[in-house]
Amino acid sequence: MIDAALEIFGSKGAAASTEEVAVRAGVGIATVFRHFATKQALLEAVVLSRLERLVIRGHEIESDPDAGQFFTLFAVFVDEAHNKRVFGDVLTGASDEFRAANVVIVDELWAIFGRLMARGQDGGLIRAEFDVADVRALLAAAHQALQMIGDDPERRRRLLAVLSDGVRSRPANEKAARRRP
């Protein structure tokens, strides 16, 4: 049922109906509500499932010692924002209990980003002043931008390139050249 909900809510957002989820899962609506008392509970289960999968993927990416792996995880998150519209909707409306119960997994995701960012900064690939709060802001902006551009893969690719370029460190001579009038 969670996979059906991931698919429905991921493509249509939180406004999609639980009836659509039931049909996709091949169960009756009563079965959905036996497992999840409310639509918000189902949405929160979907988000938790995705967060768990992202942590697993983040650890896989982190296991590669390449200094540029930050950009791999960043691309996964941007792609996730495009494919799973429900994240922002659910997290905005999530209960305090949901947030408190899942703070550890969310913190782990940001910790993975932090470690990958530090590796990239040590390797000279990421701006020294860039931090996890900046990553969070960029991902939130990417989520909004992706909602505007829709299913245009070329625009998604360009958006990711622009965001990634903004994170990359710049050689001293390039900085000086940009400051000239």
C-alpha positions as CSV (number, residue, x, y, z in Angstrom):
1,M,0.0,0.0,0.0
2,I,2.9,2.4,0.8
3,D,4.3,1.8,-2.7
4,A,0.9,2.7,-4.3
5,A,0.7,5.8,-2.1
6,L,4.2,6.8,-3.0
7,E,3.3,6.6,-6.7
8,I,0.0,8.4,-6.4
9,F,1.0,11.1,-4.0
10,G,4.5,11.4,-5.6
11,S,3.0,12.3,-9.0
12,K,-0.1,14.2,-7.9
13,G,0.9,15.7,-4.5
14,A,-0.9,15.6,-1.2
15,A,-4.2,16.7,-2.9
16,A,-4.5,13.2,-4.6
17,S,-7.3,11.1,-3.1
18,T,-6.9,8.0,-0.8
19,E,-9.4,6.4,-3.2
20,E,-6.8,6.6,-5.9
21,V,-4.3,5.0,-3.6
22,A,-6.7,2.2,-2.8
23,V,-7.4,1.5,-6.5
24,R,-3.6,1.5,-7.3
25,A,-3.0,-0.9,-4.3
26,G,-5.9,-3.2,-5.3
27,V,-7.7,-2.8,-2.0
28,G,-10.8,-1.2,-0.8
29,I,-10.8,2.3,0.8
30,A,-11.7,0.7,4.2
31,T,-8.5,-1.3,4.1
32,V,-6.5,1.9,3.6
33,F,-8.2,3.5,6.7
34,R,-7.8,0.3,8.8
35,H,-4.0,0.7,8.3
36,F,-3.9,4.5,8.4
37,A,-6.5,6.3,10.5
38,T,-6.3,9.5,8.4
39,K,-5.0,10.7,5.1
40,Q,-2.3,12.7,6.9
41,A,-1.2,9.5,8.6
42,L,-0.8,7.8,5.2
43,L,1.0,10.8,3.8
44,E,3.4,10.8,6.8
45,A,4.0,7.1,6.3
46,V,4.9,7.8,2.7
47,V,7.3,10.5,3.7
48,L,8.9,8.3,6.3
49,S,9.4,5.5,3.7
50,R,11.1,8.0,1.4
51,L,13.3,9.4,4.1
52,E,14.4,5.9,5.1
53,R,15.2,5.1,1.4
54,L,17.1,8.4,1.1
55,V,19.2,7.6,4.2
56,I,20.1,4.3,2.7
57,R,21.0,5.9,-0.6
58,G,23.0,8.6,1.2
59,H,25.1,6.0,3.0
60,E,25.7,4.3,-0.4
61,I,26.9,7.5,-1.9
62,E,28.9,8.4,1.2
63,S,30.8,5.0,0.9
64,D,32.4,6.3,-2.3
65,P,35.5,8.3,-1.2
66,D,35.3,10.7,-4.2
67,A,35.3,14.3,-3.0
68,G,32.5,15.1,-5.5
69,Q,30.0,12.8,-4.0
70,F,28.2,15.8,-2.4
71,F,26.9,16.6,-5.9
72,T,25.6,13.1,-6.4
73,L,23.5,13.3,-3.3
74,F,22.4,16.8,-4.2
75,A,21.2,15.5,-7.6
76,V,19.4,12.7,-5.9
77,F,17.6,15.2,-3.6
78,V,16.7,17.5,-6.5
79,D,15.4,14.5,-8.5
80,E,13.4,13.4,-5.4
81,A,11.9,16.8,-5.2
82,H,10.7,16.5,-8.8
83,N,9.4,13.0,-8.5
84,K,7.9,13.2,-5.0
85,R,5.8,16.4,-4.8
86,V,4.3,15.2,-1.6
87,F,7.4,15.8,0.6
88,G,7.0,19.6,1.0
89,D,3.2,19.3,1.3
90,V,3.4,16.7,4.1
91,L,6.2,18.2,6.0
92,T,4.4,21.6,6.0
93,G,1.3,20.0,7.5
94,A,3.0,17.3,9.6
95,S,2.1,17.0,13.2
96,D,4.5,17.9,16.0
97,E,4.5,14.2,17.0
98,F,5.5,13.2,13.5
99,R,8.4,15.7,13.4
100,A,9.6,14.7,16.9
101,A,9.4,11.0,16.1
102,N,11.4,11.4,12.9
103,V,14.0,14.0,13.9
104,V,16.7,11.3,14.1
105,I,16.3,10.2,10.5
106,V,16.1,13.8,9.2
107,D,19.1,14.7,11.2
108,E,21.0,11.7,9.7
109,L,20.2,13.0,6.2
110,W,21.6,16.4,7.0
111,A,24.6,14.8,8.7
112,I,25.4,12.8,5.6
113,F,25.2,16.0,3.6
114,G,27.5,17.7,6.1
115,R,30.1,15.0,5.8
116,L,30.0,14.9,2.0
117,M,30.2,18.7,2.0
118,A,33.2,18.7,4.3
119,R,34.9,16.1,2.0
120,G,34.1,18.3,-1.0
121,Q,35.4,21.4,0.8
122,D,38.6,19.6,1.8
123,G,39.0,18.6,-1.9
124,G,38.6,22.2,-3.0
125,L,35.3,21.4,-4.9
126,I,32.8,23.3,-2.7
127,R,32.9,26.8,-1.5
128,A,34.4,27.0,2.0
129,E,31.6,29.3,3.3
130,F,28.8,26.9,2.2
131,D,27.1,25.0,5.0
132,V,24.2,22.6,5.6
133,A,21.8,25.5,6.2
134,D,22.6,26.7,2.7
135,V,22.0,23.2,1.3
136,R,18.6,23.1,3.0
137,A,17.7,26.5,1.5
138,L,18.8,25.5,-2.0
139,L,16.8,22.3,-1.8
140,A,13.7,24.1,-0.7
141,A,14.2,26.6,-3.6
142,A,14.7,23.7,-6.0
143,H,11.5,22.0,-4.8
144,Q,9.6,25.2,-5.6
145,A,11.3,25.7,-8.9
146,L,10.6,22.2,-10.0
147,Q,6.9,22.7,-9.3
148,M,7.0,25.6,-11.7
149,I,8.9,23.9,-14.5
150,G,7.0,20.6,-14.4
151,D,8.1,17.6,-16.4
152,D,10.6,19.3,-18.6
153,P,13.8,17.2,-18.2
154,E,16.0,19.7,-20.0
155,R,14.9,22.5,-17.6
156,R,15.5,20.1,-14.6
157,R,19.0,19.4,-15.9
158,R,19.7,23.1,-16.3
159,L,18.3,23.9,-12.8
160,L,20.5,21.2,-11.2
161,A,23.6,22.5,-13.2
162,V,23.0,26.1,-12.1
163,L,22.4,25.1,-8.4
164,S,25.5,22.9,-8.4
165,D,27.6,25.6,-10.1
166,G,26.7,28.0,-7.4
167,V,28.0,25.6,-4.7
168,R,31.3,24.9,-6.4
169,S,34.4,26.7,-5.3
170,R,35.9,29.2,-7.7
171,P,39.6,29.7,-8.5
172,A,41.0,33.0,-7.2
173,N,41.7,34.3,-10.7
174,E,38.1,33.6,-11.8
175,K,36.8,35.6,-8.7
176,A,39.1,38.5,-9.6
177,A,37.9,38.5,-13.2
178,R,34.2,38.6,-12.1
179,R,34.9,41.7,-9.9
180,R,36.2,43.8,-12.8
181,P,33.7,46.2,-14.3
